[in-house]
Amino acid sequence: MKKKIKYSNEEIGEVEVVNDFLPKPEDLVFKEDTIKVTLNLSKSSIEFFKGIAQKHGSQYQKVIRNLLDNYTSHYSE
């Protein structure tokens, strides 16, 4: 059962603007070459990424790969 979101017309208080560093949708279409690696991660991290992947109908390896790709492209500039 999904939680129903209740909207109101109240002030939300102070907000912080966060710069968007995520790629444009059209930049997500092209697939880069990949290299297979073995990486030991904590059980809790894998469970977290599996939960995200399941929620969005994806694979946890893709979620981790996209996270790392976004991180490296943001800090490589």
Residue, then its C-alpha position, 0 to 999 in steps of 0.5 A: m500500500k502506497k502512502k498518500i502524499k498530503y499537500s498543503n499551502e504552507e511555508i516550507g522554511e529555509v531551503e538550500v539550492v543544490n547544484d545539479f551535477l547529474p547528466k542530461p537524459e540524452d547523455l544516459v542513452f550512450k553506453e560506454d565500454t566497461i571493464k569487469v572488476t571484483l570488488n568487496l562491499s559491505k553487506s549493508s551497502i549491497e542490500f541498499f543498492k539491491g533495494i533501490a534497484q528492485k524499487h526501480g526495476s533495475q539491477y543493483q550492479k547498474v545502480i552502483r555503476n551509474l553512481l560511480d560514473n556520475y561521481t567520477s564525471h562530476y569530480s573529473e572536471 
